[in-house]
Amino acid sequence: MKKLWPHLILIPLLLTIPIVSSPDFDGTLSVFRVSPFQREFIRFVLLIVFFYLNLNIFLPKFYSRKKYLSFTVCTLIGFGIMVFLPYYLTAENIFTGVSSQMQMEPPGMPPNGNFQPPPMNGMPPFDNFGPKRNDGSYRQMIFSSVLPFLFSFLSSLFIFRNIEQKKLERSKAKAELLNLKYQLQPHFLFNTLNSIYSLALLKSDDAPEGILKLSNVMRYVVQESSKDFVDLDKEIEYVKDYISLQLIRTDSSLDFSYTETGEMKGWQIAPFILVNFIENAFKYGFDAEKNSKISIRIAIQGNVLHFTVSNNIVNENKTGKSSFKVGLKNTLEHLRQVYGKNYDLIITDDGKTYAVDLKINLT
């Protein structure tokens, strides 16, 4: 309701514009009995109707989904209706050919019925099947409607693109916040640092490597989180560093596999989409007391990135947590806002195994 009331106020205000600007307006509603004003008022109403149809139906259903032919057809139909419908609905209409005041034949009319009344109120001459084929009159009707229609079309397009941009910014902000929450939350840092500390106590050669990978992850999150797109090869390196940090705190109970095929250079991707699915796999798919299995595969097939991750569900008590649902919802929203119809996502959950199959068209 909060989004509706501004329009309920704006529309009546807009409808007063043709009334007060009409040269026939005398301060009363008698102006509605004047045919030229009737036509202009109907056309103004149709402009408002087209504005909302374009904003809420044509642009999101056709334009944003790259159905340009359907969008063009709808736009042209809207323009044709705005040009001709006002004349059909006013006194001079195609069914009578003349106004109701001139339907009676004047005295002395030739018996062959060739009498043609003069144009009325700027309306082009009509025959029994509509406006006579007068090219100049048609051009005048069309040209006089172009600028108002163009204003309605462009204003709805501008507002739609502004709304979509804000949605994209919100989804991006949610994704960034979600990723920062995942990567910078205390339990992730503490667990990783504790694992590296344990390696240091054992004087393991993996300790310096762990510190380096943690530094790389933190640097990447801070530097790349504000970008709309990043190089795919850098994103994959970040993913592998993140996986390495997760593996530091696992043991032999985890059956883990990672495969990567195809050329990663030369492509770009929205950041932090893949890592959110990987984070969930480690969160719900690893338990030191159970046989855990996580499989990750990343491949470039033509111009398509094919990403799959699957895991056994060994932490059943965590799968219902609201944080998981919120994180998945934000990731899906970010995917939709960035890639539209250029991605395909299949998620399966049979209670024992959770699998994600994601394909993104990178062109």
Disulfide bonds with the S-S distance in Angstrom:
none
